[in-house]
Amino acid sequence: MASLHKNHGPNWYASFYCADGSRKFKSTGTPDKRLANQIALQWEAAEQQGRAQRLTMKRCRDMLSQIYASVHGEELPSDETGLFLLQWLERKSSELTESSVSAYKQTVDQFLEFIGSKKDRPLDAITKAIVTDWRDSLLKRVSPATARKQVVILRAAFNDAIREGRARENPALNVKVKKSQGQKRMPFTSEQITSLLAVADQEWQGMILTTCCTGVRLGDVASLDWENVNLEAMEIRFAATKTGQDMKIPIADQLHECLCKLPSFDTGGPVFPEANATYRRAGTSSLSNQFRQIMHKAKLAKEPTHQKTGGGRDAKRTVNKLSFHSLRHCFVSNLKMSGAGDSVAKELAGHSSDAVSRVYTHGDPETLRVAVNKLPKLTFPKENKA
């Protein structure tokens, strides 16, 4: 039977028999006699289970949970990989934007699906080799940039586990994804943009024109609220989702005319209500798919299909050179070709570095020297003209 003793210091010491029959004398770490007695009894019970060769991982955890609950008044946080990642995702959801929550959830879901039954094992059972295999499986299906983003998200989860004392090492710490040149996004020509506007509905026309005139990213366009738009001052103000940067972009005359014709102009709230609802529900992926349908109608992309291409679910997706992001390239290129300097283009586009800004520039030096005072005016379908 375990017993309590006082040695030097305020804490109680427990005396109990070990699984090998020896007597052990160990500090309970608490001056509270009632609590010390509970701890001592749990230690002795664990040794008895070990002596009978019935000390399983679950029983160890149950005993530790009882001790933890006695000390802290709450249940021991789970260190099982699956439960921890789901709990971590729930906590992070209150800190992230809705689009980021979607990306984090996708990462957690895909990783748990990949490790299968290992999700029931402790976090320290997840090794670098497991994470590396997961990375390799991702690279068969997604771009290096997407795979890198997902590895970074998983790395953040394990960093939090370490800070909380639930894991000793981060298995994703040194798992790298080599940067790939890949296919560069190309800007739309003015003729191609005219084709897009001709087949798009009014809301998508507004979104296309907004990015052509401001360089705003797809997620930020969908998130725009009329509170962000000051038609009297002729400017749009918002915090960029990707960088967190506070943006203030002038509204071109053509964009001003378009915004005033939108149905939401009279109701307030989201500038583009349908896109806003889609973005909040599913992030930019669904909006990108909708835009690809528009490109298909404009004969600028192949028709999206769900038929198998021979690679199955694990087949790597091809990257189209044209996408909604190409409109942002158009904005920066046209801005610079109109005579704006690099610093002006960098500020309006919200680029974090000159190197990034140069990637978005597609005009040749001769064209850039022929500066104009304004961005080219886009041609709308005749039925949409005032």
Backbone torsions as a table, in degrees:
resi	resn	phi	psi	omega
1	MET	NA	130.7	179.5
2	ALA	-64.9	146.2	178.9
3	SER	-135.8	159.4	-178.6
4	LEU	-110.1	146.6	-178.7
5	HIS	-144.1	154.3	174.4
6	LYS	-103.2	130.0	175.2
7	ASN	-114.9	-139.9	174.8
8	HIS	-83.2	135.9	-179.8
9	GLY	99.5	173.9	-173.4
10	PRO	-81.5	-20.2	-172.1
11	ASN	-81.3	149.5	176.6
12	TRP	-81.3	146.3	175.5
13	TYR	-110.0	141.9	179.5
14	ALA	-104.0	139.3	175.2
15	SER	-117.7	124.9	-177.5
16	PHE	-156.1	164.0	-179.3
17	TYR	-88.4	136.8	178.5
18	CYS	-85.5	172.0	-179.1
19	ALA	-61.5	-28.5	-178.6
20	ASP	-88.2	4.6	177.7
21	GLY	94.1	-9.7	179.7
22	SER	-78.7	159.0	179.3
23	ARG	-94.6	132.7	-177.4
24	LYS	-116.6	143.6	-179.1
25	PHE	-125.6	112.9	-170.6
26	LYS	-142.3	140.6	179.0
27	SER	-71.2	136.8	177.0
28	THR	-83.0	-13.3	178.7
29	GLY	78.7	12.4	-178.9
30	THR	-143.3	143.9	175.8
31	PRO	-86.2	-4.7	-179.5
32	ASP	-80.2	112.8	-174.5
33	LYS	-64.7	-39.6	179.7
34	ARG	-63.1	-45.5	179.4
35	LEU	-66.6	-41.2	179.3
36	ALA	-60.8	-38.1	179.2
37	ASN	-65.8	-40.0	177.2
38	GLN	-62.7	-41.9	179.2
39	ILE	-64.6	-43.3	-179.4
40	ALA	-61.9	-41.7	179.7
41	LEU	-65.7	-36.9	178.6
42	GLN	-68.0	-40.4	177.5
43	TRP	-60.9	-46.1	-178.5
44	GLU	-64.7	-38.7	179.2
45	ALA	-63.6	-39.0	178.4
46	ALA	-63.7	-41.6	179.4
47	GLU	-65.0	-38.3	178.5
48	GLN	-65.4	-40.1	176.5
49	GLN	-63.1	-39.7	178.7
50	GLY	-65.9	-38.4	179.3
51	ARG	-63.8	-34.0	-179.8
52	ALA	-88.9	4.3	-179.9
53	GLN	57.4	39.2	177.5
54	ARG	-122.1	20.3	-177.4
55	LEU	-89.1	87.9	179.1
56	THR	-86.0	168.8	178.6
57	MET	-60.6	-39.5	-179.4
58	LYS	-64.0	-42.8	-179.6
59	ARG	-66.1	-38.0	176.5
60	CYS	-60.2	-45.4	-178.1
61	ARG	-66.3	-39.8	178.9
62	ASP	-60.7	-41.1	179.8
63	MET	-68.2	-42.4	177.9
64	LEU	-63.9	-36.2	179.8
65	SER	-63.2	-40.1	179.5
66	GLN	-65.8	-41.3	178.6
67	ILE	-65.1	-45.6	-179.1
68	TYR	-60.8	-42.9	-179.9
69	ALA	-64.3	-36.5	178.9
70	SER	-65.9	-37.4	-176.7
71	VAL	-79.1	-45.3	-170.6
72	HIS	-104.9	-9.8	179.6
73	GLY	73.4	17.3	177.4
74	GLU	-148.5	164.2	-177.5
75	GLU	-69.5	150.5	176.6
76	LEU	-66.6	124.7	178.6
77	PRO	-59.4	141.0	-177.2
78	SER	-72.6	139.0	174.1
79	ASP	-112.4	13.3	171.9
80	GLU	-70.0	135.3	-171.5
81	THR	-54.2	-50.8	-177.3
82	GLY	-62.3	-48.4	-179.2
83	LEU	-64.2	-40.9	179.7
84	PHE	-63.0	-47.3	-177.4
85	LEU	-62.8	-37.2	178.1
86	LEU	-69.2	-40.2	176.7
87	GLN	-65.6	-40.6	179.1
88	TRP	-62.4	-43.3	179.6
89	LEU	-61.9	-40.5	179.6
90	GLU	-64.1	-41.0	178.3
91	ARG	-66.4	-42.3	-177.3
92	LYS	-67.5	-25.0	-176.7
93	SER	-59.1	-29.1	-179.5
94	SER	-80.6	-9.4	-177.1
95	GLU	-105.8	-13.6	-170.8
96	LEU	-110.1	161.3	171.5
97	THR	-71.8	162.9	-176.9
98	GLU	-62.3	-36.7	179.3
99	SER	-68.3	-36.1	178.5
100	SER	-69.5	-37.4	176.9
101	VAL	-58.9	-40.6	178.8
102	SER	-62.1	-42.1	179.7
103	ALA	-67.5	-40.7	179.1
104	TYR	-65.2	-42.8	-179.4
105	LYS	-64.0	-41.5	179.1
106	GLN	-60.8	-41.8	179.7
107	THR	-63.2	-49.3	-178.9
108	VAL	-62.1	-46.0	-179.1
109	ASP	-60.9	-44.3	-177.7
110	GLN	-68.9	-37.3	179.8
111	PHE	-68.7	-43.1	179.3
112	LEU	-65.4	-36.6	176.6
113	GLU	-64.9	-38.2	-178.4
114	PHE	-67.5	-42.3	-175.5
115	ILE	-82.3	-12.4	174.6
116	GLY	58.2	-125.3	-176.1
117	SER	-67.4	-15.9	178.6
118	LYS	-66.0	-13.2	179.7
119	LYS	-65.6	-19.2	178.9
120	ASP	-86.7	-4.2	179.8
121	ARG	-87.9	162.5	178.3
122	PRO	-62.5	157.7	-179.7
123	LEU	-56.3	-36.3	-178.1
124	ASP	-71.0	-9.6	177.0
125	ALA	-81.8	-12.2	177.4
126	ILE	-84.6	116.3	-174.0
127	THR	-101.4	168.8	176.2
128	LYS	-61.0	-36.2	179.9
129	ALA	-61.5	-39.4	179.0
130	ILE	-64.7	-46.0	179.9
131	VAL	-64.9	-38.4	178.7
132	THR	-63.6	-42.3	177.4
133	ASP	-62.8	-39.0	177.2
134	TRP	-63.8	-43.5	177.6
135	ARG	-58.2	-45.1	-179.5
136	ASP	-62.6	-36.1	178.4
137	SER	-68.5	-34.7	177.8
138	LEU	-65.0	-42.6	-176.2
139	LEU	-64.9	-16.6	176.1
140	LYS	-79.0	-15.9	-173.9
141	ARG	-119.6	-27.6	-174.7
142	VAL	-128.4	171.9	179.4
143	SER	-72.4	158.1	176.4
144	PRO	-56.2	-35.7	-179.8
145	ALA	-64.3	-41.8	179.1
146	THR	-68.1	-42.6	178.7
147	ALA	-62.4	-41.1	179.6
148	ARG	-62.7	-40.9	-180.0
149	LYS	-62.9	-41.2	-178.2
150	GLN	-70.2	-37.2	176.6
151	VAL	-64.4	-39.5	178.6
152	VAL	-63.1	-40.6	178.7
153	ILE	-63.3	-44.9	178.7
154	LEU	-63.8	-38.6	178.2
155	ARG	-61.0	-39.7	178.8
156	ALA	-63.9	-38.9	179.6
157	ALA	-62.4	-45.2	-179.9
158	PHE	-70.4	-30.8	174.8
159	ASN	-61.8	-41.6	177.6
160	ASP	-66.2	-37.2	178.3
161	ALA	-62.8	-38.9	178.3
162	ILE	-66.5	-43.8	-179.9
163	ARG	-63.0	-30.6	179.9
164	GLU	-87.3	0.7	178.5
165	GLY	77.8	18.5	-177.9
166	ARG	-97.7	-15.0	178.4
167	ALA	-140.9	152.5	-179.2
168	ARG	-96.0	-33.7	-177.2
169	GLU	-133.5	158.8	178.3
170	ASN	-104.8	107.5	-176.7
171	PRO	-69.7	-14.4	-179.7
172	ALA	-97.9	2.5	-172.0
173	LEU	-58.6	-48.5	-175.3
174	ASN	-109.8	22.0	175.8
175	VAL	-86.8	112.3	-175.1
176	LYS	-105.3	158.6	172.8
177	VAL	-126.3	117.1	-176.7
178	LYS	-65.7	134.0	178.6
179	LYS	-68.6	141.0	-178.6
180	SER	-122.6	142.3	178.7
181	GLN	-65.4	-42.4	177.1
182	GLY	57.0	-163.0	177.7
183	GLN	-91.9	128.4	179.7
184	LYS	-80.0	139.7	175.0
185	ARG	-67.7	142.4	179.4
186	MET	-112.6	150.8	176.9
187	PRO	-79.5	154.7	172.7
188	PHE	-75.9	148.7	169.4
189	THR	-80.7	165.2	179.2
190	SER	-62.6	-34.0	178.4
191	GLU	-66.5	-39.4	179.4
192	GLN	-67.0	-39.2	178.2
193	ILE	-64.9	-39.0	176.0
194	THR	-60.0	-39.6	177.8
195	SER	-64.6	-39.2	178.7
196	LEU	-64.4	-45.3	-179.0
197	LEU	-64.2	-30.0	-177.4
198	ALA	-70.1	-27.0	-177.1
199	VAL	-108.2	-8.0	-177.8
200	ALA	-84.4	153.2	173.8
201	ASP	-78.5	178.1	-172.5
202	GLN	-61.7	-40.3	-178.6
203	GLU	-66.0	-45.4	179.0
204	TRP	-67.7	-32.3	173.9
205	GLN	-58.9	-44.7	179.0
206	GLY	-63.5	-39.7	-179.9
207	MET	-67.6	-41.1	178.8
208	ILE	-63.0	-47.2	-179.4
209	LEU	-64.8	-38.3	-179.7
210	THR	-59.3	-45.6	-179.3
211	THR	-72.6	-35.5	176.9
212	CYS	-62.2	-31.7	-176.3
213	CYS	-97.7	-12.2	-176.5
214	THR	-130.4	-21.2	-176.8
215	GLY	78.5	10.3	-177.3
216	VAL	-67.7	137.1	-179.7
217	ARG	-69.0	161.2	-175.1
218	LEU	-55.9	-48.7	-179.2
219	GLY	-61.9	-37.4	179.8
220	ASP	-73.3	-33.8	175.6
221	VAL	-62.6	-48.0	-178.9
222	ALA	-64.3	-26.7	-177.2
223	SER	-86.9	-10.1	-176.1
224	LEU	-58.5	133.7	175.5
225	ASP	-116.6	156.1	-179.8
226	TRP	-62.8	-18.3	174.6
227	GLU	-67.8	-22.2	177.9
228	ASN	-82.3	-14.0	-172.2
229	VAL	-108.2	121.0	176.7
230	ASN	-113.0	97.0	-176.1
231	LEU	-72.1	-25.4	178.1
232	GLU	-72.6	-43.9	178.3
233	ALA	-82.1	-7.0	179.5
234	MET	57.0	52.9	178.6
235	GLU	-152.5	155.5	176.4
236	ILE	-116.1	130.5	178.2
237	ARG	-122.7	133.3	178.7
238	PHE	-164.9	165.7	175.0
239	ALA	-99.8	120.2	-177.9
240	ALA	-62.9	129.0	-178.0
241	THR	-62.6	-41.5	-174.6
242	LYS	-69.6	-42.1	-173.2
243	THR	-109.0	-16.3	-174.7
244	GLY	76.7	2.9	-176.5
245	GLN	-73.2	136.0	175.9
246	ASP	-76.0	120.6	-175.8
247	MET	-109.3	142.7	173.3
248	LYS	-137.5	109.1	-173.1
249	ILE	-121.8	130.7	178.1
250	PRO	-63.7	147.8	177.5
251	ILE	-96.2	120.9	177.5
252	ALA	-69.0	156.0	-178.3
253	ASP	-56.6	-42.9	-177.9
254	GLN	-65.8	-37.9	178.3
255	LEU	-68.0	-38.8	178.1
256	HIS	-58.9	-44.9	179.9
257	GLU	-62.7	-40.9	-179.6
258	CYS	-66.5	-44.7	-178.1
259	LEU	-62.6	-38.1	-178.4
260	CYS	-68.4	-17.6	-179.5
261	LYS	-92.6	-7.4	-178.1
262	LEU	-69.9	142.1	178.2
263	PRO	-57.7	-32.6	-177.6
264	SER	-71.9	-11.1	-179.4
265	PHE	-60.0	-33.8	-177.7
266	ASP	-89.2	-16.5	-174.9
267	THR	-103.5	-21.8	-176.9
268	GLY	77.6	-173.3	-177.6
269	GLY	81.2	-148.2	-179.4
270	PRO	-61.0	139.2	177.8
271	VAL	-66.5	-39.0	179.7
272	PHE	-121.7	83.5	-170.1
273	PRO	-56.3	-46.7	-177.0
274	GLU	-65.9	-44.3	178.4
275	ALA	-64.7	-37.2	178.9
276	ASN	-61.8	-43.9	180.0
277	ALA	-65.3	-41.3	178.6
278	THR	-64.3	-42.3	-178.9
279	TYR	-64.1	-41.1	-180.0
280	ARG	-68.2	-30.9	-178.1
281	ARG	-82.8	-39.2	-170.4
282	ALA	-137.6	9.9	178.9
283	GLY	74.5	-161.9	-175.1
284	THR	-81.2	-15.5	-174.9
285	SER	-60.6	-45.2	179.4
286	SER	-66.0	-38.4	177.7
287	LEU	-65.6	-38.9	177.5
288	SER	-62.5	-39.2	177.7
289	ASN	-64.8	-39.6	177.7
290	GLN	-63.6	-40.8	-179.7
291	PHE	-67.7	-34.6	177.4
292	ARG	-64.7	-34.6	175.1
293	GLN	-63.1	-39.1	177.2
294	ILE	-64.6	-42.7	177.7
295	MET	-61.9	-37.5	178.7
296	HIS	-64.2	-43.7	178.7
297	LYS	-62.6	-32.0	179.3
298	ALA	-85.9	5.9	179.6
299	LYS	61.6	36.5	178.1
300	LEU	-111.7	-0.7	179.3
301	ALA	-156.2	156.1	176.7
302	LYS	-70.6	155.9	179.4
303	GLU	-68.3	127.8	177.0
304	PRO	-59.6	138.6	-179.2
305	THR	-137.1	150.1	177.3
306	HIS	-101.8	5.2	179.9
307	GLN	-73.2	151.7	-179.6
308	LYS	-68.7	143.1	179.6
309	THR	-110.0	6.4	179.0
310	GLY	108.5	-19.4	-178.1
311	GLY	-101.1	-10.3	-179.5
312	GLY	68.4	-159.7	-176.1
313	ARG	-65.6	-29.5	-176.8
314	ASP	-86.4	0.2	-179.7
315	ALA	-67.4	139.7	-178.8
316	LYS	-75.1	135.1	-179.0
317	ARG	-74.5	144.3	175.7
318	THR	-84.8	149.1	-177.7
319	VAL	-103.2	122.3	177.9
320	ASN	-78.5	137.8	-179.7
321	LYS	-68.8	-20.9	179.1
322	LEU	-112.2	135.4	177.5
323	SER	-157.4	-179.2	177.9
324	PHE	-58.2	-33.6	-179.4
325	HIS	-63.7	-22.4	178.1
326	SER	-62.9	-26.3	177.1
327	LEU	-65.1	-32.7	177.4
328	ARG	-68.5	-38.0	174.8
329	HIS	-61.5	-40.3	178.8
330	CYS	-59.4	-44.6	-178.4
331	PHE	-58.7	-50.1	-177.4
332	VAL	-66.5	-43.7	-179.8
333	SER	-63.1	-47.4	180.0
334	ASN	-65.0	-35.3	179.0
335	LEU	-61.6	-45.6	-178.4
336	LYS	-72.4	-36.0	179.3
337	MET	-70.7	-19.1	178.3
338	SER	-83.7	-1.7	175.9
339	GLY	110.0	-2.0	178.7
340	ALA	-71.0	141.4	179.1
341	GLY	-76.5	169.3	-179.5
342	ASP	-59.4	-39.4	-176.5
343	SER	-65.7	-38.6	178.6
344	VAL	-67.2	-45.3	179.2
345	ALA	-62.1	-41.3	179.9
346	LYS	-62.8	-41.8	-178.1
347	GLU	-68.9	-45.0	-177.1
348	LEU	-69.4	-33.5	-179.9
349	ALA	-83.9	-15.4	179.8
350	GLY	74.4	28.4	178.6
351	HIS	-74.7	141.7	-176.0
352	SER	-83.2	-14.9	-178.8
353	SER	-152.5	160.1	177.2
354	ASP	-65.1	-33.1	179.9
355	ALA	-62.4	-42.6	178.0
356	VAL	-65.2	-41.2	-179.0
357	SER	-61.2	-38.7	-179.7
358	ARG	-66.0	-31.8	178.6
359	VAL	-62.1	-31.6	-176.1
360	TYR	-86.2	-2.0	-176.8
361	THR	-94.9	123.9	-176.9
362	HIS	-121.5	1.0	-179.8
363	GLY	-79.2	148.2	177.9
364	ASP	-82.4	158.1	-175.2
365	PRO	-56.6	-38.1	-178.7
366	GLU	-64.7	-42.4	179.9
367	THR	-65.3	-38.9	-178.8
368	LEU	-64.0	-28.5	-178.3
369	ARG	-74.7	-23.0	179.1
370	VAL	-89.5	85.1	-173.4
371	ALA	-82.2	145.6	173.5
372	VAL	-124.3	166.6	-173.2
373	ASN	-86.1	-13.8	-177.2
374	LYS	-149.8	163.5	177.4
375	LEU	-70.0	151.2	179.5
376	PRO	-62.9	140.7	-179.8
377	LYS	-83.2	133.1	-177.4
378	LEU	-85.4	151.8	-178.6
379	THR	-100.0	121.2	179.1
380	PHE	-95.2	159.1	175.2
381	PRO	-57.8	148.7	-175.4
382	LYS	-58.5	-37.3	-176.2
383	GLU	-68.8	-13.6	-179.0
384	ASN	-100.7	1.6	178.7
385	LYS	-80.2	149.1	-178.4
386	ALA	-67.7	NA	NA
